[in-house]
């Protein structure tokens, strides 16, 4: 029964959030602080997803080949490499290190 309570609660929160988008006055959404926050929110969420997927396995923190791939990707981005090159370099680094037995 706890599962269904969680599902119903999550559904109610999702509905309330969607409904709030319709009842909030447009002037409140045009404030500079709100615009800045909504502009930065996707970047923060994506960064947290990358960190979570790179440094965790289940409930454990790990440092394995994925971290090295991330470092290579950051360096490639700093060098302004095209996105496909960044992805290939990061994946190649992680795959190579795993083939050598690390992580």
Secondary structure, 3 states (H helix, E strand, C coil): CHHHHHHHHHHHHHHHHHHHHHHCCHHHHCCHHHHHHHHHHHHHHHHHHHHHHHHEECCEECCCHHHHHHHHHHHHHHCCCCHHHHHHHHHHHHHHHHHCCCC
